[in-house]
Amino acid sequence: MMRTGKTLLLIGATSDIGRATALAYAVAGWNVQLTGRNLDAVEREANDIRTRSGGAVSVHQLDILNSDGIEAFADALPAIPDTVVCVVGELGEQARAEREIGHAAMVMRTNFEGPALLLGVLAERFAARRAGTIVGISSVAGDRGRASNYVYGAAKAGFTAFLSGLRNRLTSAGVRVLTVKPGFVRTRMTAGMKLPPLLTAEPSEVAKAILSAAEGKKSRDVIYVRGIWRPVMMIIRCIPEPVFKRLKL
Ligand SMILES: NC(=O)c1ccc[n+]([C@@H]2O[C@H](COP(=O)([O-])OP(=O)(O)OC[C@H]3O[C@@H](n4cnc5c(N)ncnc54)[C@H](OP(=O)(O)O)[C@@H]3O)[C@@H](O)[C@H]2O)c1
């Protein structure tokens, strides 16, 4: 395999989508920096990717909830990456988040505060270099607040808005920002849920869509991994609030 000499930083290497994405980049000839909160688990992923791709993989520790450690984490990277993909997220339990403020805070901070602060720090370095691609994994859940998952959805909505603002500000500085809305994906996060096959992607499909949208020639801003989600969410967004509040979604 031809090496590209480019480096991917993958935040959330132990997730099913993160693992598939890191492998896709490594197989495409990229060096990979893998990051997670549990270094042993990240090292296991690194070994697997090295074996399957023959590429260079380094491992790094970061708990996304430790906002005080984010700048030191960025300073300690062996190289400023060409692309960063942030996959970290936590679905949590809506009913528990309604009862326990600590659980709600964890879901909000893991899906919004941590990823936004981290990508904000890296964005400044990319802007100073006048190059780089930032990929944030958000969710269709952020397109409209629903009774069944609005704590998670609101955090993702915040993350989507942050990525939009970052893109708006940094396009002229040569920095690309891609928002990924995967729809349903068959992963540890959705294990045990009954998912409609037409609306459900595999992690490898998400990885392929990210690689193509982030590194392809055609500039993409927001992608729905399965295109059908775009009209579905457009319809859901158009339902007037007086009607929407009576629906069980
Ligand atoms: N699966 C879906 O249907 C779906 C749909 C739309 C969007 N998404 C989004 O896609 C992303 C990946 O999801 P997935 O389905 O692959 O889920 P997953 O396998 O449960 O992955 C979640 C990842 O987040 C990491 N993480 C959680 N809290 C962290 C923290 N405090 N510090 C560092 N890492 C932390 C986990 O690390 P540990 O292994 O250490 O726990 C894991 O790597 C998430 O942002 C999710 O919201 C998923």
The ligand as an ORCA input file, in Angstrom:
! r2SCAN-3c Opt
* xyz 0 1
  N     -24.789      3.930     16.884
  C     -25.672      4.778     16.390
  O     -26.785      4.425     15.990
  C     -25.313      6.232     16.273
  C     -26.196      7.072     15.592
  C     -25.899      8.429     15.472
  C     -24.737      8.928     16.028
  N     -23.895      8.085     16.703
  C     -22.706      8.684     17.285
  O     -21.568      8.022     16.782
  C     -20.504      8.099     17.748
  C     -19.927      6.723     17.973
  O     -20.926      5.881     18.450
  P     -20.876      4.291     18.456
  O     -22.211      3.832     18.005
  O     -19.650      3.817     17.753
  O     -20.835      4.070     20.023
  P     -19.859      3.379     21.059
  O     -19.290      2.153     20.451
  O     -20.653      3.279     22.317
  O     -18.713      4.468     21.234
  C     -18.694      5.527     22.122
  C     -17.255      5.993     22.243
  O     -17.186      7.157     23.074
  C     -16.126      6.936     24.012
  N     -16.296      7.737     25.216
  C     -17.404      7.865     25.983
  N     -17.147      8.679     27.024
  C     -15.842      9.071     26.908
  C     -14.981      9.909     27.656
  N     -15.411     10.510     28.791
  N     -13.714     10.108     27.237
  C     -13.260      9.506     26.106
  N     -14.018      8.680     25.366
  C     -15.295      8.469     25.750
  C     -16.195      5.451     24.312
  O     -15.014      5.027     24.983
  P     -15.008      3.723     25.962
  O     -14.838      2.520     25.060
  O     -13.842      3.971     26.832
  O     -16.342      3.697     26.685
  C     -16.335      4.939     22.884
  O     -15.078      4.948     22.246
  C     -21.121      8.743     18.985
  O     -20.813     10.112     19.008
  C     -22.615      8.544     18.772
  O     -23.355      9.524     19.471
  C     -24.148      6.754     16.831
*
